[in-house]
């Protein structure tokens, strides 16, 4: 089940958003954006590579990583690393949110940050630039007995 705040973007929207952040909208960048923004659900670089291989068979994994880094640095995508996996996950949901790892399917599910109360007392002491929260579990409809 997807819970994306951001809707799927058209190719023109992607070209515009890349230009807005000063990234040259090459065909492979547009394609990778379209996959992560529209079809992928928190894909890993390997999953992106599998998809790219079907559409742009000449792109190397290094090019894909470089493209993902460019897109992440530009703020078009977010990269997450979580303790359950050594892999990076790429996320098109640029609104602050948390994740639940479905331990049965291995899928990451977006959790609206507004649905979770975090005590902000520590903010008196620290400046926080980014916050990642991950929950582990499964959807209640899948719990047996
Ligand atoms: Zn997410």
Backbone and ligand atoms as CSV (ligand in chain L), in Angstrom:
chain,resi,resn,atom,element,x,y,z
A,1,UNK,N,N,0.840,-1.182,0.000
A,1,UNK,CA,C,0.000,0.000,0.000
A,1,UNK,C,C,0.883,1.243,0.000
A,2,UNK,N,N,0.644,2.115,-0.957
A,2,UNK,CA,C,1.429,3.340,-1.041
A,2,UNK,C,C,0.732,4.459,-0.277
A,3,UNK,N,N,1.524,5.296,0.294
A,3,UNK,CA,C,0.974,6.434,1.023
A,3,UNK,C,C,1.812,7.659,0.661
A,4,UNK,N,N,1.903,7.910,-0.647
A,4,UNK,CA,C,2.770,8.982,-1.111
A,4,UNK,C,C,2.064,10.327,-1.019
A,5,UNK,N,N,2.797,11.279,-0.503
A,5,UNK,CA,C,2.263,12.637,-0.446
A,5,UNK,C,C,2.383,13.266,-1.830
A,6,UNK,N,N,3.478,12.941,-2.511
A,6,UNK,CA,C,3.763,13.554,-3.796
A,6,UNK,C,C,3.201,12.691,-4.922
A,7,UNK,N,N,2.523,13.333,-5.849
A,7,UNK,CA,C,1.960,12.594,-6.967
A,7,UNK,C,C,3.041,12.312,-8.005
A,8,UNK,N,N,2.734,11.380,-8.869
A,8,UNK,CA,C,3.615,11.039,-9.976
A,8,UNK,C,C,3.774,12.259,-10.892
A,9,UNK,N,N,5.012,12.557,-11.270
A,9,UNK,CA,C,5.269,13.734,-12.097
A,9,UNK,C,C,5.356,13.353,-13.572
A,10,UNK,N,N,4.970,14.292,-14.428
A,10,UNK,CA,C,5.135,14.082,-15.860
A,10,UNK,C,C,6.592,14.337,-16.222
A,11,UNK,N,N,6.943,13.927,-17.438
A,11,UNK,CA,C,8.309,14.147,-17.911
A,11,UNK,C,C,8.650,15.642,-17.899
A,12,UNK,N,N,7.703,16.488,-18.327
A,12,UNK,CA,C,7.943,17.941,-18.331
A,12,UNK,C,C,8.174,18.463,-16.918
A,13,UNK,N,N,7.384,17.947,-15.955
A,13,UNK,CA,C,7.569,18.362,-14.560
A,13,UNK,C,C,8.971,17.989,-14.074
A,14,UNK,N,N,9.410,16.793,-14.467
A,14,UNK,CA,C,10.733,16.329,-14.028
A,14,UNK,C,C,11.821,17.210,-14.645
A,15,UNK,N,N,11.686,17.503,-15.950
A,15,UNK,CA,C,12.658,18.375,-16.620
A,15,UNK,C,C,12.706,19.725,-15.898
A,16,UNK,N,N,11.530,20.271,-15.587
A,16,UNK,CA,C,11.471,21.566,-14.891
A,16,UNK,C,C,12.125,21.488,-13.519
A,17,UNK,N,N,11.808,20.412,-12.764
A,17,UNK,CA,C,12.350,20.363,-11.403
A,17,UNK,C,C,13.868,20.136,-11.438
A,18,UNK,N,N,14.363,19.406,-12.433
A,18,UNK,CA,C,15.824,19.250,-12.548
A,18,UNK,C,C,16.469,20.589,-12.888
A,19,UNK,N,N,15.865,21.300,-13.856
A,19,UNK,CA,C,16.417,22.614,-14.230
A,19,UNK,C,C,16.379,23.581,-13.047
A,20,UNK,N,N,15.291,23.519,-12.273
A,20,UNK,CA,C,15.145,24.422,-11.120
A,20,UNK,C,C,16.276,24.250,-10.115
A,21,UNK,N,N,16.790,23.027,-9.998
A,21,UNK,CA,C,17.872,22.797,-9.035
A,21,UNK,C,C,19.228,22.779,-9.724
A,22,UNK,N,N,19.262,23.211,-10.988
A,22,UNK,CA,C,20.537,23.346,-11.685
A,22,UNK,C,C,21.124,22.049,-12.183
A,23,UNK,N,N,20.272,21.035,-12.382
A,23,UNK,CA,C,20.751,19.744,-12.887
A,23,UNK,C,C,20.350,19.622,-14.356
A,24,UNK,N,N,21.337,19.316,-15.198
A,24,UNK,CA,C,21.075,19.144,-16.621
A,24,UNK,C,C,20.166,17.929,-16.831
A,25,UNK,N,N,18.978,18.114,-17.409
A,25,UNK,CA,C,18.043,16.982,-17.538
A,25,UNK,C,C,18.395,16.030,-18.670
A,26,UNK,N,N,19.385,15.179,-18.438
A,26,UNK,CA,C,19.759,14.189,-19.442
A,26,UNK,C,C,18.711,13.078,-19.467
A,27,UNK,N,N,18.729,12.312,-20.564
A,27,UNK,CA,C,17.721,11.248,-20.724
A,27,UNK,C,C,17.773,10.262,-19.563
A,28,UNK,N,N,18.998,9.902,-19.115
A,28,UNK,CA,C,19.046,8.898,-18.040
A,28,UNK,C,C,18.579,9.464,-16.708
A,29,UNK,N,N,18.865,10.754,-16.468
A,29,UNK,CA,C,18.375,11.359,-15.218
A,29,UNK,C,C,16.852,11.421,-15.211
A,30,UNK,N,N,16.277,11.803,-16.355
A,30,UNK,CA,C,14.817,11.871,-16.453
A,30,UNK,C,C,14.224,10.479,-16.232
A,31,UNK,N,N,14.848,9.477,-16.868
A,31,UNK,CA,C,14.323,8.114,-16.762
A,31,UNK,C,C,14.395,7.603,-15.326
A,32,UNK,N,N,15.532,7.834,-14.668
A,32,UNK,CA,C,15.687,7.365,-13.287
A,32,UNK,C,C,14.695,8.095,-12.379
A,33,UNK,N,N,14.537,9.400,-12.615
A,33,UNK,CA,C,13.531,10.165,-11.846
A,33,UNK,C,C,12.143,9.580,-12.051
A,34,UNK,N,N,11.806,9.304,-13.299
A,34,UNK,CA,C,10.463,8.789,-13.573
A,34,UNK,C,C,10.236,7.472,-12.854
A,35,UNK,N,N,11.262,6.613,-12.847
A,35,UNK,CA,C,11.112,5.324,-12.165
A,35,UNK,C,C,10.923,5.519,-10.664
A,36,UNK,N,N,11.826,6.304,-10.057
A,36,UNK,CA,C,11.753,6.452,-8.601
A,36,UNK,C,C,10.510,7.243,-8.202
A,37,UNK,N,N,10.161,8.255,-9.015
A,37,UNK,CA,C,9.041,9.109,-8.648
A,37,UNK,C,C,7.696,8.452,-8.907
A,38,UNK,N,N,7.635,7.612,-9.931
A,38,UNK,CA,C,6.320,7.124,-10.358
A,38,UNK,C,C,6.109,5.633,-10.103
A,39,UNK,N,N,7.127,4.834,-10.313
A,39,UNK,CA,C,6.910,3.388,-10.254
A,39,UNK,C,C,7.540,2.741,-9.043
A,40,UNK,N,N,8.733,3.213,-8.693
A,40,UNK,CA,C,9.448,2.567,-7.603
A,40,UNK,C,C,8.839,2.935,-6.264
A,41,UNK,N,N,8.937,2.035,-5.322
A,41,UNK,CA,C,8.476,2.308,-3.968
A,41,UNK,C,C,9.678,2.083,-3.057
A,42,UNK,N,N,10.376,3.159,-2.731
A,42,UNK,CA,C,11.613,3.073,-1.968
A,42,UNK,C,C,12.580,2.063,-2.590
A,43,UNK,N,N,12.872,2.209,-3.886
A,43,UNK,CA,C,13.765,1.224,-4.514
A,43,UNK,C,C,15.213,1.383,-4.042
A,44,UNK,N,N,15.952,0.273,-4.085
A,44,UNK,CA,C,17.395,0.308,-3.856
A,44,UNK,C,C,18.070,0.574,-5.206
A,45,UNK,N,N,19.366,0.901,-5.159
A,45,UNK,CA,C,20.104,1.128,-6.405
A,45,UNK,C,C,20.043,-0.126,-7.287
A,46,UNK,N,N,20.091,-1.316,-6.670
A,46,UNK,CA,C,20.017,-2.559,-7.455
A,46,UNK,C,C,18.681,-2.667,-8.188
A,47,UNK,N,N,17.608,-2.292,-7.498
A,47,UNK,CA,C,16.290,-2.346,-8.140
A,47,UNK,C,C,16.192,-1.322,-9.257
A,48,UNK,N,N,16.802,-0.161,-9.046
A,48,UNK,CA,C,16.815,0.865,-10.094
A,48,UNK,C,C,17.628,0.355,-11.282
A,49,UNK,N,N,18.761,-0.309,-10.989
A,49,UNK,CA,C,19.606,-0.867,-12.058
A,49,UNK,C,C,18.827,-1.898,-12.876
A,50,UNK,N,N,18.074,-2.758,-12.188
A,50,UNK,CA,C,17.285,-3.778,-12.892
A,50,UNK,C,C,16.302,-3.117,-13.858
A,51,UNK,N,N,15.671,-2.037,-13.383
A,51,UNK,CA,C,14.710,-1.340,-14.239
A,51,UNK,C,C,15.427,-0.639,-15.390
A,52,UNK,N,N,16.550,0.039,-15.068
A,52,UNK,CA,C,17.286,0.779,-16.102
A,52,UNK,C,C,17.777,-0.172,-17.187
A,53,UNK,N,N,18.225,-1.366,-16.771
A,53,UNK,CA,C,18.741,-2.350,-17.742
A,53,UNK,C,C,17.695,-2.696,-18.798
A,54,UNK,N,N,16.432,-2.651,-18.404
A,54,UNK,CA,C,15.370,-2.990,-19.355
A,54,UNK,C,C,15.103,-1.854,-20.333
A,55,UNK,N,N,15.481,-0.636,-19.946
A,55,UNK,CA,C,15.151,0.535,-20.766
A,55,UNK,C,C,16.370,1.232,-21.348
A,56,UNK,N,N,17.475,1.217,-20.622
A,56,UNK,CA,C,18.719,1.858,-21.071
A,56,UNK,C,C,19.855,0.868,-20.844
A,57,UNK,N,N,19.917,-0.174,-21.681
A,57,UNK,CA,C,20.851,-1.287,-21.386
A,57,UNK,C,C,22.324,-0.894,-21.348
A,58,UNK,N,N,22.672,0.295,-21.822
A,58,UNK,CA,C,24.089,0.658,-21.858
A,58,UNK,C,C,24.555,1.431,-20.624
A,59,UNK,N,N,23.670,1.712,-19.701
A,59,UNK,CA,C,24.080,2.474,-18.521
A,59,UNK,C,C,24.752,1.562,-17.498
A,60,UNK,N,N,25.905,2.008,-17.009
A,60,UNK,CA,C,26.612,1.214,-16.007
A,60,UNK,C,C,26.063,1.523,-14.612
A,61,UNK,N,N,26.370,0.625,-13.675
A,61,UNK,CA,C,25.938,0.853,-12.296
A,61,UNK,C,C,26.582,2.135,-11.756
A,62,UNK,N,N,27.846,2.401,-12.172
A,62,UNK,CA,C,28.529,3.620,-11.716
A,62,UNK,C,C,27.770,4.866,-12.175
A,63,UNK,N,N,27.293,4.843,-13.420
A,63,UNK,CA,C,26.524,5.982,-13.939
A,63,UNK,C,C,25.236,6.145,-13.145
A,64,UNK,N,N,24.607,5.025,-12.817
A,64,UNK,CA,C,23.364,5.086,-12.044
A,64,UNK,C,C,23.641,5.677,-10.661
A,65,UNK,N,N,24.711,5.198,-10.011
A,65,UNK,CA,C,25.053,5.746,-8.697
A,65,UNK,C,C,25.350,7.242,-8.788
A,66,UNK,N,N,26.112,7.634,-9.834
A,66,UNK,CA,C,26.418,9.060,-9.996
A,66,UNK,C,C,25.152,9.872,-10.203
A,67,UNK,N,N,24.239,9.323,-11.002
A,67,UNK,CA,C,22.973,10.017,-11.267
A,67,UNK,C,C,22.169,10.134,-9.975
A,68,UNK,N,N,22.104,9.048,-9.204
A,68,UNK,CA,C,21.355,9.079,-7.946
A,68,UNK,C,C,21.971,10.090,-6.974
A,69,UNK,N,N,23.308,10.148,-6.968
A,69,UNK,CA,C,23.975,11.112,-6.079
A,69,UNK,C,C,23.632,12.538,-6.507
A,70,UNK,N,N,23.676,12.788,-7.821
A,70,UNK,CA,C,23.329,14.123,-8.331
A,70,UNK,C,C,21.908,14.490,-7.938
A,71,UNK,N,N,20.995,13.545,-8.118
A,71,UNK,CA,C,19.580,13.811,-7.832
A,71,UNK,C,C,19.360,13.990,-6.329
A,72,UNK,N,N,20.093,13.203,-5.514
A,72,UNK,CA,C,19.962,13.324,-4.060
A,72,UNK,C,C,20.553,14.652,-3.585
A,73,UNK,N,N,21.748,14.981,-4.099
A,73,UNK,CA,C,22.391,16.245,-3.712
A,73,UNK,C,C,21.517,17.441,-4.095
A,74,UNK,N,N,20.813,17.310,-5.218
A,74,UNK,CA,C,19.967,18.409,-5.702
A,74,UNK,C,C,18.640,18.474,-4.950
A,75,UNK,N,N,18.369,17.458,-4.138
A,75,UNK,CA,C,17.129,17.470,-3.356
A,75,UNK,C,C,15.919,16.974,-4.109
A,76,UNK,N,N,16.143,16.332,-5.262
A,76,UNK,CA,C,15.020,15.790,-6.028
A,76,UNK,C,C,14.583,14.448,-5.431
A,77,UNK,N,N,15.548,13.710,-4.905
A,77,UNK,CA,C,15.276,12.437,-4.228
A,77,UNK,C,C,15.913,12.491,-2.846
A,78,UNK,N,N,15.429,11.632,-1.965
A,78,UNK,CA,C,16.078,11.449,-0.679
A,78,UNK,C,C,16.666,10.049,-0.613
A,79,UNK,N,N,17.825,9.972,0.032
A,79,UNK,CA,C,18.464,8.671,0.222
A,79,UNK,C,C,18.380,8.324,1.700
A,80,UNK,N,N,17.963,7.094,1.982
A,80,UNK,CA,C,17.901,6.626,3.361
A,80,UNK,C,C,18.749,5.374,3.500
A,81,UNK,N,N,19.432,5.288,4.624
A,81,UNK,CA,C,20.112,4.033,4.974
A,81,UNK,C,C,19.543,3.599,6.309
A,82,UNK,N,N,19.124,2.370,6.388
A,82,UNK,CA,C,18.511,1.871,7.611
A,82,UNK,C,C,19.282,0.662,8.118
A,83,UNK,N,N,19.223,0.434,9.431
A,83,UNK,CA,C,20.023,-0.650,10.006
A,83,UNK,C,C,19.639,-2.047,9.538
A,84,UNK,N,N,18.423,-2.232,9.011
A,84,UNK,CA,C,18.039,-3.589,8.617
A,84,UNK,C,C,18.722,-4.037,7.331
A,85,UNK,N,N,19.381,-3.090,6.647
A,85,UNK,CA,C,19.945,-3.418,5.349
A,85,UNK,C,C,21.144,-2.517,5.122
A,86,UNK,N,N,22.176,-3.042,4.500
A,86,UNK,CA,C,23.316,-2.197,4.176
A,86,UNK,C,C,23.051,-1.309,2.976
A,87,UNK,N,N,21.892,-1.483,2.370
A,87,UNK,CA,C,21.607,-0.779,1.123
A,87,UNK,C,C,20.968,0.582,1.370
A,88,UNK,N,N,21.135,1.449,0.377
A,88,UNK,CA,C,20.443,2.731,0.390
A,88,UNK,C,C,19.100,2.572,-0.291
A,89,UNK,N,N,18.116,3.279,0.241
A,89,UNK,CA,C,16.789,3.320,-0.378
A,89,UNK,C,C,16.563,4.734,-0.880
A,90,UNK,N,N,15.972,4.834,-2.050
A,90,UNK,CA,C,15.717,6.150,-2.635
A,90,UNK,C,C,14.227,6.436,-2.551
A,91,UNK,N,N,13.934,7.651,-2.129
A,91,UNK,CA,C,12.567,8.007,-1.784
A,91,UNK,C,C,12.185,9.279,-2.530
A,92,UNK,N,N,11.000,9.262,-3.118
A,92,UNK,CA,C,10.515,10.464,-3.804
A,92,UNK,C,C,9.676,11.327,-2.879
A,93,UNK,N,N,9.426,10.849,-1.680
A,93,UNK,CA,C,8.594,11.604,-0.747
A,93,UNK,C,C,9.495,12.586,-0.013
A,94,UNK,N,N,9.451,13.852,-0.444
A,94,UNK,CA,C,10.373,14.853,0.089
A,94,UNK,C,C,9.814,15.563,1.313
A,95,UNK,N,N,8.578,15.226,1.672
A,95,UNK,CA,C,7.991,15.772,2.885
A,95,UNK,C,C,8.541,14.943,4.054
A,96,UNK,N,N,8.853,15.608,5.174
A,96,UNK,CA,C,9.377,14.858,6.318
A,96,UNK,C,C,8.410,13.758,6.714
A,97,UNK,N,N,8.911,12.565,6.807
A,97,UNK,CA,C,8.067,11.433,7.181
A,97,UNK,C,C,8.927,10.334,7.771
A,98,UNK,N,N,8.273,9.375,8.383
A,98,UNK,CA,C,8.969,8.252,8.994
A,98,UNK,C,C,8.635,6.993,8.210
A,99,UNK,N,N,9.230,5.889,8.625
A,99,UNK,CA,C,9.024,4.650,7.889
A,99,UNK,C,C,8.693,3.502,8.826
A,100,UNK,N,N,7.889,2.601,8.316
A,100,UNK,CA,C,7.666,1.326,8.974
A,100,UNK,C,C,8.181,0.249,8.040
A,101,UNK,N,N,9.066,-0.599,8.545
A,101,UNK,CA,C,9.539,-1.723,7.750
A,101,UNK,C,C,8.613,-2.899,7.997
A,102,UNK,N,N,7.935,-3.307,6.940
A,102,UNK,CA,C,7.107,-4.509,7.027
A,102,UNK,C,C,8.050,-5.702,7.016
A,103,UNK,N,N,8.131,-6.364,8.159
A,103,UNK,CA,C,9.135,-7.427,8.304
A,103,UNK,C,C,8.802,-8.663,7.479
A,104,UNK,N,N,7.569,-8.772,7.004
A,104,UNK,CA,C,7.223,-9.925,6.172
A,104,UNK,C,C,7.550,-9.672,4.708
A,105,UNK,N,N,7.195,-8.488,4.221
A,105,UNK,CA,C,7.406,-8.221,2.799
A,105,UNK,C,C,8.736,-7.518,2.536
A,106,UNK,N,N,9.343,-6.947,3.590
A,106,UNK,CA,C,10.561,-6.182,3.398
A,106,UNK,C,C,10.320,-4.796,2.833
A,107,UNK,N,N,9.042,-4.430,2.675
A,107,UNK,CA,C,8.702,-3.120,2.102
A,107,UNK,C,C,8.779,-2.033,3.166
A,108,UNK,N,N,9.204,-0.854,2.732
A,108,UNK,CA,C,9.142,0.325,3.585
A,108,UNK,C,C,7.832,1.041,3.315
A,109,UNK,N,N,7.142,1.375,4.376
A,109,UNK,CA,C,5.859,2.060,4.253
A,109,UNK,C,C,6.013,3.440,4.881
A,110,UNK,N,N,5.561,4.466,4.167
A,110,UNK,CA,C,5.655,5.830,4.687
A,110,UNK,C,C,4.670,6.044,5.828
A,111,UNK,N,N,5.144,6.669,6.877
A,111,UNK,CA,C,4.307,7.044,8.016
A,111,UNK,C,C,4.328,8.567,8.114
A,112,UNK,N,N,3.167,9.166,8.114
A,112,UNK,CA,C,3.053,10.621,8.210
A,112,UNK,C,C,3.650,11.090,9.532
A,113,UNK,N,N,4.578,12.051,9.465
A,113,UNK,CA,C,5.225,12.507,10.699
A,113,UNK,C,C,4.207,13.139,11.654
A,114,UNK,N,N,3.089,13.631,11.108
A,114,UNK,CA,C,2.078,14.243,11.981
A,114,UNK,C,C,1.364,13.201,12.847
A,115,UNK,N,N,1.451,11.927,12.451
A,115,UNK,CA,C,0.751,10.902,13.217
A,115,UNK,C,C,1.576,10.411,14.405
A,116,UNK,N,N,2.767,10.966,14.574
A,116,UNK,CA,C,3.643,10.539,15.661
A,116,UNK,C,C,4.070,11.761,16.461
A,117,UNK,N,N,3.920,11.674,17.748
A,117,UNK,CA,C,4.348,12.775,18.610
A,117,UNK,C,C,5.738,12.487,19.142
A,118,UNK,N,N,6.659,13.392,18.872
A,118,UNK,CA,C,8.006,13.263,19.396
A,118,UNK,C,C,8.216,14.415,20.367
A,119,UNK,N,N,8.682,14.086,21.558
A,119,UNK,CA,C,8.963,15.135,22.535
A,119,UNK,C,C,10.120,15.979,22.026
A,120,UNK,N,N,9.905,17.258,21.944
A,120,UNK,CA,C,10.909,18.121,21.326
A,120,UNK,C,C,11.760,18.848,22.372
A,121,UNK,N,N,11.733,18.363,23.612
A,121,UNK,CA,C,12.502,19.011,24.670
A,121,UNK,C,C,13.984,19.125,24.342
A,122,UNK,N,N,14.513,18.138,23.646
A,122,UNK,CA,C,15.941,18.140,23.324
A,122,UNK,C,C,16.313,19.257,22.355
A,123,UNK,N,N,15.315,19.840,21.690
A,123,UNK,CA,C,15.619,20.906,20.730
A,123,UNK,C,C,16.163,22.160,21.414
A,124,UNK,N,N,15.980,22.235,22.745
A,124,UNK,CA,C,16.587,23.358,23.462
A,124,UNK,C,C,18.105,23.254,23.433
A,125,UNK,N,N,18.598,22.017,23.292
A,125,UNK,CA,C,20.037,21.781,23.367
A,125,UNK,C,C,20.697,21.604,22.007
A,126,UNK,N,N,19.922,21.128,21.020
A,126,UNK,CA,C,20.514,20.775,19.735
A,126,UNK,C,C,19.768,21.427,18.579
A,127,UNK,N,N,20.508,21.620,17.498
A,127,UNK,CA,C,19.878,21.974,16.236
A,127,UNK,C,C,19.763,20.697,15.429
A,128,UNK,N,N,18.558,20.350,15.027
A,128,UNK,CA,C,18.338,19.102,14.293
A,128,UNK,C,C,18.116,19.432,12.826
A,129,UNK,N,N,18.933,18.823,11.961
A,129,UNK,CA,C,18.799,19.050,10.518
A,129,UNK,C,C,17.918,18.015,9.860
A,130,UNK,N,N,17.882,16.817,10.427
A,130,UNK,CA,C,17.211,15.712,9.768
A,130,UNK,C,C,16.851,14.697,10.828
A,131,UNK,N,N,15.742,14.050,10.671
A,131,UNK,CA,C,15.360,13.031,11.645
A,131,UNK,C,C,14.827,11.818,10.900
A,132,UNK,N,N,15.351,10.663,11.198
A,132,UNK,CA,C,14.858,9.413,10.634
A,132,UNK,C,C,14.320,8.559,11.755
A,133,UNK,N,N,13.120,8.059,11.581
A,133,UNK,CA,C,12.558,7.118,12.540
A,133,UNK,C,C,12.103,5.913,11.736
A,134,UNK,N,N,12.468,4.723,12.213
A,134,UNK,CA,C,11.975,3.516,11.535
A,134,UNK,C,C,11.323,2.604,12.563
A,135,UNK,N,N,10.155,2.129,12.232
A,135,UNK,CA,C,9.430,1.172,13.047
A,135,UNK,C,C,9.523,-0.185,12.357
A,136,UNK,N,N,9.489,-1.233,13.139
A,136,UNK,CA,C,9.543,-2.588,12.578
A,136,UNK,C,C,8.259,-3.309,12.962
A,137,UNK,N,N,7.641,-3.956,12.005
A,137,UNK,CA,C,6.416,-4.678,12.332
A,137,UNK,C,C,5.720,-5.140,11.072
A,138,UNK,N,N,4.423,-5.219,11.152
A,138,UNK,CA,C,3.650,-5.577,9.987
A,138,UNK,C,C,2.254,-5.025,10.117
A,139,UNK,N,N,1.560,-5.010,8.993
A,139,UNK,CA,C,0.212,-4.497,8.980
A,139,UNK,C,C,-0.665,-5.409,9.809
A,140,UNK,N,N,-1.602,-4.832,10.586
A,140,UNK,CA,C,-2.397,-5.645,11.499
A,140,UNK,C,C,-3.262,-6.663,10.784
A,141,UNK,N,N,-3.660,-6.353,9.560
A,141,UNK,CA,C,-4.491,-7.321,8.823
A,141,UNK,C,C,-3.710,-8.588,8.507
A,142,UNK,N,N,-2.367,-8.523,8.635
A,142,UNK,CA,C,-1.535,-9.684,8.315
A,142,UNK,C,C,-1.171,-10.498,9.562
A,143,UNK,N,N,-1.560,-9.990,10.740
A,143,UNK,CA,C,-1.194,-10.689,11.968
A,143,UNK,C,C,-2.097,-11.922,12.122
A,144,UNK,N,N,-1.494,-13.057,12.303
A,144,UNK,CA,C,-2.271,-14.292,12.467
A,144,UNK,C,C,-2.565,-14.522,13.943
A,145,UNK,N,N,-3.811,-14.848,14.244
A,145,UNK,CA,C,-4.219,-15.210,15.603
A,145,UNK,C,C,-4.035,-14.088,16.556
L,1,ZN,ZN,ZN,9.464,7.113,2.420
